[in-house]
Amino acid sequence: MKTLVLKFSLFIMICITLITGLLYVSNILIDNNKSRILSINQDTYLVFAGNSTVECSVDDRLINHSINIAQAGEAYLYSYAKIKALLEENPQIKNVFISYSYADLLLEKEMTWLLDDYFMVEKVRNYHYLLDRQERAFLVKSNPAAYFNGVLKSVIVNFEIAARSFSKKGASNSIPSFGGYKRLDRDKLSEDPGPETGKDENVLQSKTQIKYLRLISQLCGQHSVRLVLLNPPKHQSYNDNVNPGIRQLWLDVRNSLPSDSLLDLSGFLLPDSCFGDLSHLNYKGAMVFSHHLNEILFSNPGGNFNEIN
């Protein structure tokens, strides 16, 4: 029995050593190739980031000089890490558009996008190499099991990203595991048109979401980059039923970021056929909206952004 225990302990130690070694090597590969991995085209100076509302509504193929790095379920903590990495490697970036929908500041989003097992594993797997010590410590403290699960899976992702970087010829608008425009084919309005806007819920704000939104603001200021809070189109029934307390929180936080702009296009009118659900555009809506957004940004020479407050 004692021999069996010793053999098992030795096996566990070997596995831990092997995994630690692979993680170390994968991190070294990533660090040595960060510039190649994160460099985007020199004529790309507009970055669209955030969660699924931007992921599904902004087709960067239809917007001049832009790249979409948004991903579903992305908390501001991860957006901060991604934007920071891009700004460090791409001094040509002039403007960052971050998703800023009404519910993004709620505690419910923190509990799901940031602390839920599924999202933490997914995001740590993809972005562990971008996270600073402060972010890693927060995630370990909040959900250690999910964090370490994500770290283990990040080893494979890191090797894949490093391998793809070697075949990358110069800068491009494709960054492995960074998200991007997602074509949404569904039309849930025909199935479930009812509003889901938290109208009768208590308004519990997420301190972590607000903290990292402010850090994104500070980061952009340090790099002389203009931050624009983007609220993509929502169905009229969604806008009509937003909890007044949620809307007020949304306005209050926006007003606490004095150097940043708000582009609220939530009321941009589109037919029902353009919505995947009440708060997301499908591919039809994304095409119309992206053309409209491109017109806003480039209707005048130099892109004066006249409709942005």
C-alpha positions as CSV (number, residue, x, y, z in Angstrom):
1,M,0.0,0.0,0.0
2,K,2.8,2.4,0.9
3,T,4.5,1.6,-2.4
4,L,1.3,2.4,-4.3
5,V,1.0,5.7,-2.5
6,L,4.6,6.6,-3.3
7,K,4.1,5.7,-7.0
8,F,1.0,7.8,-7.2
9,S,2.6,10.8,-5.5
10,L,5.6,10.5,-7.9
11,F,3.2,10.4,-10.9
12,I,1.4,13.5,-9.6
13,M,4.7,15.3,-9.2
14,I,5.8,14.4,-12.7
15,C,2.5,15.6,-14.1
16,I,2.8,18.9,-12.2
17,T,6.4,19.4,-13.3
18,L,5.5,18.6,-16.9
19,I,2.5,21.0,-17.0
20,T,4.5,23.8,-15.3
21,G,7.3,23.3,-17.8
22,L,5.0,23.4,-20.8
23,L,3.3,26.5,-19.4
24,Y,6.7,28.2,-19.0
25,V,7.8,27.3,-22.5
26,S,4.5,28.4,-24.0
27,N,4.7,31.8,-22.2
28,I,8.2,32.3,-23.4
29,L,7.1,31.6,-27.0
30,I,4.3,34.1,-26.7
31,D,6.5,36.8,-25.0
32,N,9.1,36.5,-27.7
33,N,6.5,36.8,-30.5
34,K,4.1,39.4,-29.0
35,S,4.8,42.0,-31.6
36,R,4.2,39.6,-34.4
37,I,1.1,38.2,-32.8
38,L,-0.5,41.6,-31.9
39,S,0.6,43.9,-34.8
40,I,-2.3,45.0,-37.0
41,N,-2.2,46.8,-40.4
42,Q,-0.7,50.3,-40.3
43,D,-3.7,51.8,-41.8
44,T,-6.0,50.3,-39.1
45,Y,-6.6,52.9,-36.4
46,L,-10.1,52.2,-35.2
47,V,-10.6,49.4,-32.7
48,F,-14.1,48.0,-31.8
49,A,-14.0,46.1,-28.5
50,G,-16.3,44.6,-25.8
51,N,-19.0,42.0,-25.7
52,S,-21.5,40.4,-28.1
53,T,-23.5,43.5,-28.8
54,V,-20.4,44.9,-30.7
55,E,-19.3,41.4,-31.8
56,C,-22.5,40.9,-33.7
57,S,-23.3,44.5,-34.9
58,V,-19.9,45.8,-36.2
59,D,-18.7,44.2,-39.4
60,D,-15.2,45.6,-39.7
61,R,-15.0,44.6,-43.3
62,L,-17.6,47.4,-44.0
63,I,-15.9,50.1,-41.8
64,N,-12.8,51.7,-43.1
65,H,-9.5,51.4,-41.2
66,S,-11.1,49.3,-38.4
67,I,-10.7,46.0,-36.6
68,N,-13.3,44.3,-34.4
69,I,-11.9,42.4,-31.4
70,A,-15.1,42.0,-29.4
71,Q,-16.2,38.6,-28.0
72,A,-19.4,37.3,-26.4
73,G,-19.5,37.4,-22.6
74,E,-16.4,39.6,-22.4
75,A,-16.0,41.5,-19.1
76,Y,-14.2,44.9,-19.1
77,L,-11.3,43.2,-17.3
78,Y,-10.5,41.2,-20.4
79,S,-11.2,44.1,-22.8
80,Y,-8.7,46.2,-20.7
81,A,-6.0,43.5,-21.1
82,K,-6.6,43.2,-24.9
83,I,-6.8,47.0,-25.5
84,K,-3.6,47.5,-23.5
85,A,-1.7,44.9,-25.5
86,L,-2.9,46.4,-28.8
87,L,-2.0,49.9,-27.9
88,E,1.5,48.9,-26.8
89,E,2.2,47.2,-30.1
90,N,0.2,49.6,-32.5
91,P,0.9,53.3,-32.0
92,Q,-1.2,54.1,-35.1
93,I,-4.4,53.4,-33.1
94,K,-6.4,56.6,-32.7
95,N,-9.8,55.5,-31.5
96,V,-11.2,52.7,-29.4
97,F,-14.9,52.0,-29.4
98,I,-16.0,49.9,-26.4
99,S,-19.4,48.3,-26.0
100,Y,-21.5,50.3,-23.5
101,S,-25.0,48.8,-23.3
102,Y,-27.4,49.5,-20.4
103,A,-26.9,46.2,-18.6
104,D,-23.1,46.1,-18.9
105,L,-22.5,47.7,-15.5
106,L,-24.8,45.4,-13.5
107,L,-23.6,42.9,-10.8
108,E,-25.3,40.1,-12.8
109,K,-22.7,40.7,-15.6
110,E,-19.9,40.4,-13.1
111,M,-21.3,37.2,-11.7
112,T,-21.6,35.6,-15.2
113,W,-19.0,37.1,-17.5
114,L,-16.3,37.4,-14.9
115,L,-16.8,34.8,-12.2
116,D,-18.9,32.0,-13.8
117,D,-16.9,28.8,-14.4
118,Y,-17.7,28.7,-18.1
119,F,-16.7,32.3,-18.9
120,M,-13.6,32.3,-16.7
121,V,-12.2,29.1,-18.2
122,E,-12.9,30.4,-21.7
123,K,-11.4,33.8,-21.2
124,V,-8.4,32.7,-19.2
125,R,-7.7,30.0,-21.8
126,N,-7.6,32.7,-24.5
127,Y,-6.1,35.7,-22.7
128,H,-3.9,34.4,-19.9
129,Y,-0.8,35.7,-21.5
130,L,-2.2,39.2,-21.6
131,L,-3.2,39.4,-17.9
132,D,-1.1,41.4,-15.4
133,R,-0.4,40.2,-11.9
134,Q,-3.4,42.2,-10.5
135,E,-5.9,40.6,-12.8
136,R,-4.5,37.1,-12.2
137,A,-4.6,37.6,-8.5
138,F,-8.3,38.8,-8.7
139,L,-9.3,35.8,-10.7
140,V,-7.5,33.3,-8.5
141,K,-9.1,34.7,-5.4
142,S,-12.6,34.8,-7.1
143,N,-12.7,31.3,-8.6
144,P,-9.5,29.3,-8.2
145,A,-10.7,26.1,-9.7
146,A,-12.0,27.7,-12.9
147,Y,-8.9,29.9,-13.1
148,F,-6.4,27.0,-13.0
149,N,-8.6,25.0,-15.4
150,G,-8.3,27.9,-17.8
151,V,-4.5,28.2,-17.2
152,L,-4.1,24.5,-18.1
153,K,-6.0,25.0,-21.3
154,S,-4.1,28.1,-22.1
155,V,-1.0,26.0,-22.7
156,I,-2.4,24.5,-25.9
157,V,-3.8,27.9,-27.0
158,N,-0.4,29.6,-26.4
159,F,1.3,27.0,-28.6
160,E,-1.3,27.4,-31.3
161,I,-1.0,31.2,-31.2
162,A,2.8,31.0,-31.3
163,A,2.7,28.5,-34.2
164,R,0.3,30.7,-36.2
165,S,2.5,33.7,-35.6
166,F,5.4,32.1,-37.4
167,S,3.3,31.7,-40.6
168,K,2.1,35.3,-40.3
169,K,3.7,37.5,-42.9
170,G,3.7,41.0,-41.5
171,A,0.8,42.8,-39.8
172,S,-2.8,41.8,-40.5
173,N,-6.2,42.3,-39.0
174,S,-6.4,38.8,-37.7
175,I,-5.3,38.1,-34.1
176,P,-5.7,34.5,-32.9
177,S,-8.3,34.0,-30.2
178,F,-9.1,37.7,-30.0
179,G,-12.7,37.6,-31.1
180,G,-14.1,39.6,-34.0
181,Y,-17.2,40.2,-36.0
182,K,-19.7,37.3,-35.7
183,R,-22.3,36.7,-38.3
184,L,-25.6,36.0,-36.5
185,D,-28.1,34.2,-38.6
186,R,-30.9,33.8,-36.1
187,D,-34.2,35.6,-35.8
188,K,-35.4,35.0,-32.2
189,L,-38.0,37.8,-32.4
190,S,-40.2,35.6,-34.4
191,E,-40.1,33.1,-31.5
192,D,-39.9,35.2,-28.4
193,P,-40.6,38.9,-28.8
194,G,-41.0,39.6,-25.1
195,P,-38.7,42.2,-23.5
196,E,-36.0,41.0,-21.1
197,T,-34.6,44.2,-19.8
198,G,-34.7,43.8,-16.0
199,K,-37.5,46.4,-15.7
200,D,-38.6,45.1,-12.3
201,E,-35.2,44.1,-10.9
202,N,-33.2,45.8,-8.2
203,V,-30.3,47.7,-9.7
204,L,-27.1,46.2,-8.3
205,Q,-24.0,47.7,-9.9
206,S,-20.8,45.9,-10.6
207,K,-17.8,47.6,-9.0
208,T,-15.4,45.5,-11.0
209,Q,-17.0,46.3,-14.3
210,I,-17.0,50.0,-13.5
211,K,-13.4,49.9,-12.2
212,Y,-12.1,48.3,-15.4
213,L,-14.1,50.6,-17.6
214,R,-12.4,53.5,-15.9
215,L,-9.0,51.8,-16.3
216,I,-9.7,51.5,-20.0
217,S,-10.5,55.2,-20.0
218,Q,-7.3,56.0,-18.2
219,L,-5.3,53.7,-20.5
220,C,-6.6,55.4,-23.6
221,G,-5.8,58.8,-22.2
222,Q,-2.2,57.7,-21.4
223,H,-1.8,56.7,-25.1
224,S,-3.6,59.9,-26.4
225,V,-6.3,57.6,-27.9
226,R,-9.9,58.7,-28.0
227,L,-12.3,56.3,-26.2
228,V,-15.9,56.1,-27.4
229,L,-18.6,54.4,-25.5
230,L,-20.7,52.6,-28.1
231,N,-24.3,51.6,-27.5
232,P,-25.3,49.5,-30.6
233,P,-28.9,49.3,-31.8
234,K,-31.5,47.7,-29.6
235,H,-35.1,46.7,-30.5
236,Q,-37.6,49.4,-29.7
237,S,-39.4,47.2,-27.2
238,Y,-36.0,46.8,-25.4
239,N,-35.4,50.5,-25.2
240,D,-39.0,51.2,-24.1
241,N,-38.7,48.8,-21.2
242,V,-35.2,49.4,-19.8
243,N,-35.3,49.8,-16.0
244,P,-35.0,53.6,-15.2
245,G,-32.5,52.8,-12.5
246,I,-30.3,50.8,-14.9
247,R,-30.5,53.7,-17.4
248,Q,-29.5,56.2,-14.7
249,L,-26.5,54.1,-13.6
250,W,-25.5,53.9,-17.2
251,L,-25.7,57.7,-17.5
252,D,-24.0,58.4,-14.2
253,V,-21.0,56.3,-15.0
254,R,-20.7,57.8,-18.5
255,N,-20.8,61.3,-17.0
256,S,-18.0,60.3,-14.6
257,L,-15.7,59.7,-17.6
258,P,-15.3,63.4,-18.7
259,S,-12.7,62.8,-21.3
260,D,-14.6,60.1,-23.2
261,S,-17.4,60.3,-25.8
262,L,-20.7,58.5,-26.0
263,L,-22.1,57.2,-29.3
264,D,-25.6,56.1,-28.4
265,L,-27.1,54.4,-31.4
266,S,-29.5,52.2,-29.4
267,G,-32.4,53.9,-31.1
268,F,-31.2,53.4,-34.6
269,L,-34.4,52.2,-36.3
270,L,-34.3,48.8,-38.1
271,P,-37.0,46.4,-39.0
272,D,-37.6,43.3,-36.9
273,S,-35.9,41.1,-39.6
274,C,-32.5,42.8,-38.7
275,F,-32.5,41.6,-35.1
276,G,-31.2,38.3,-33.8
277,D,-33.0,39.1,-30.5
278,L,-34.0,42.3,-28.7
279,S,-30.4,43.4,-27.9
280,H,-28.4,41.8,-30.8
281,L,-28.3,42.5,-34.5
282,N,-28.3,39.6,-36.9
283,Y,-26.2,39.7,-40.1
284,K,-28.8,41.7,-41.9
285,G,-28.9,44.4,-39.2
286,A,-25.1,44.3,-39.0
287,M,-24.7,45.1,-42.7
288,V,-27.1,48.1,-42.5
289,F,-25.7,49.4,-39.2
290,S,-22.0,49.0,-40.3
291,H,-22.6,51.0,-43.4
292,H,-24.4,53.7,-41.3
293,L,-21.5,53.7,-38.8
294,N,-18.9,54.0,-41.5
295,E,-20.9,57.0,-42.9
296,I,-20.9,58.6,-39.5
297,L,-17.2,58.2,-39.0
298,F,-16.1,59.2,-42.5
299,S,-18.8,61.4,-43.9
300,N,-16.3,64.3,-43.6
301,P,-12.6,64.3,-44.5
302,G,-10.6,63.3,-41.4
303,G,-13.6,61.6,-39.7
304,N,-14.9,64.4,-37.5
305,F,-17.4,62.1,-35.7
306,N,-20.1,64.7,-35.7
307,E,-22.7,62.5,-34.1
308,I,-20.6,61.6,-31.2
309,N,-21.1,63.5,-28.0
